[in-house]
């Protein structure tokens, strides 16, 4: 697993964002039985930065906590066979690693939501990475059953890493 992290805000957290993102990503890929080494890009921005991304790519002119840009079009969540069909578009030609996609996080929202929910910034950051990684693996939460499935997976992954709400 290769995780490229760019922190354009310079926001400081009481944990390593690179190490935490990498551990959560690995746990998600293991949980989803991804058969490939993978690459994910993470951009940590502020509320205004993520608002611009949200407006540009989703026509929603407001900030959000996280945006996910999957590189693979799935028939079913974690059906990585689709990547093999579109090999040229899904694998890094130099390393051979599966390029899952991009994650954009608002550092402002990580801090705000951690305080609002009464848990640590580590928990909020890890939750948003797990959530976004599941999107990169083809999950969604538009329907109630999909949302429940995704929430259960997120909690299982974070509990397995010992990253809890308390």
C-alpha positions in Angstrom: 0.0 0.0 0.0 1.3 3.4 -1.0 -0.3 6.4 0.4 0.7 9.8 -0.9 -0.4 12.6 1.5 -0.2 16.3 0.8 -1.2 18.6 3.6 -1.7 22.0 1.9 -3.0 23.5 5.1 -0.1 22.8 7.4 -2.7 21.8 10.0 -1.1 20.0 12.9 -2.6 16.9 14.5 -1.5 15.0 17.6 -0.8 11.9 15.4 1.0 11.1 12.2 -1.5 11.7 9.3 0.6 9.6 7.0 0.9 6.6 9.4 -2.7 6.7 10.4 -4.0 7.0 6.8 -1.7 4.1 5.8 -2.9 1.8 8.7 -6.6 2.5 8.0 -6.2 2.0 4.2 -4.4 -1.3 4.8 -7.1 -2.5 7.1 -9.8 -1.6 4.5 -8.0 -3.3 1.7 -7.4 -6.4 3.8 -11.1 -6.4 4.9 -12.1 -6.1 1.2 -9.6 -8.8 0.1 -8.0 -6.6 -2.4 -5.6 -8.8 -4.3 -3.3 -6.0 -5.4 -0.8 -3.6 -4.0 -2.6 -0.2 -4.2 -1.9 3.5 -4.4 -4.2 6.2 -2.9 -3.6 10.0 -3.0 -4.8 12.0 0.0 -5.1 15.8 0.0 -5.7 17.6 3.3 -7.2 21.0 2.7 -9.3 23.5 4.5 -13.1 24.2 4.4 -12.6 26.7 1.5 -10.4 24.3 -0.4 -12.9 21.4 -0.2 -15.7 23.8 -1.0 -14.0 24.6 -4.3 -13.5 20.9 -5.1 -17.1 20.2 -4.2 -18.4 23.0 -6.4 -16.1 22.1 -9.3 -16.8 18.3 -9.4 -20.2 17.9 -7.7 -21.9 21.3 -8.4 -22.5 21.7 -4.6 -21.3 25.1 -3.4 -20.5 24.3 0.2 -17.8 22.6 2.2 -18.0 18.9 3.2 -15.8 16.7 5.4 -14.4 14.3 2.7 -14.6 13.7 -1.0 -13.8 10.4 -2.7 -12.8 10.1 -6.4 -12.6 6.4 -7.3 -10.5 5.3 -10.2 -12.4 2.1 -10.8 -16.0 1.6 -11.9 -17.3 -1.4 -10.0 -20.1 -3.8 -10.9 -20.3 -4.7 -7.1 -18.4 -3.3 -4.2 -14.8 -4.6 -4.0 -15.2 -6.5 -7.3 -11.6 -5.8 -8.3 -12.0 -7.8 -11.5 -13.2 -4.7 -13.2 -9.7 -3.2 -12.7 -8.2 -6.1 -14.7 -10.6 -5.4 -17.6 -9.5 -1.8 -17.8 -5.8 -2.5 -16.9 -4.3 0.5 -18.7 -6.5 2.9 -16.7 -6.3 1.3 -13.3 -2.7 0.3 -12.8 0.4 2.4 -12.5 2.5 1.6 -15.6 5.8 1.9 -13.6 5.0 0.1 -10.4 2.1 -2.1 -11.5 0.1 -1.0 -8.4 -3.6 -0.6 -8.5 -4.5 3.1 -8.5 -7.6 3.2 -6.3 -8.3 6.9 -6.5 -8.1 10.2 -4.5 -9.3 11.3 -1.1 -9.7 15.0 -0.2 -10.3 15.8 3.5 -11.0 19.1 5.2 -8.7 19.5 8.2 -11.1 22.1 9.5 -13.9 19.5 9.5 -11.8 16.8 11.1 -11.2 19.2 14.1 -14.8 20.6 14.2 -16.5 17.2 14.0 -14.1 15.6 16.5 -15.1 18.3 19.0 -18.8 18.1 18.0 -19.0 14.3 18.4 -16.9 14.3 21.5 -14.1 12.1 20.3 -10.5 12.5 19.3 -9.2 14.0 16.1 -7.5 10.7 15.5 -10.9 8.9 15.6 -12.5 11.4 13.2 -9.6 11.4 10.8 -9.5 7.6 10.7 -13.2 7.4 10.3 -13.2 9.7 7.3 -10.3 7.7 5.7 -12.1 4.4 6.3 -15.3 5.9 4.9 -13.6 7.3 1.8 -11.6 4.1 1.2 -14.9 2.1 1.1 -16.1 4.6 -1.5 -12.9 3.9 -3.5 -13.7 0.2 -3.2 -17.2 0.8 -4.7 -19.4 1.2 -1.7 -22.1 3.9 -1.4 -24.7 5.0 1.1 -27.5 6.4 -1.0 -29.9 3.7 0.2 -30.6 2.8 3.8 -29.3 -0.8 3.5 -26.1 0.4 1.7 -25.6 3.0 4.5 -26.0 0.4 7.2 -23.6 -2.0 5.5 -21.0 0.8 5.1 -21.4 2.0 8.7 -20.9 -1.6 10.0 -17.7 -2.0 7.9 -16.3 1.3 9.1 -16.9 0.4 12.7 -15.4 -3.0 12.3 -12.3 -1.7 10.7 -11.8 1.1 13.3 -12.4 -1.3 16.2 -10.0 -3.8 14.7 -7.4 -1.0 14.8 -8.3 0.0 18.3 -9.5 3.4 17.2 -12.7 3.9 19.2 -14.9 6.8 20.1 -13.7 6.9 23.7 
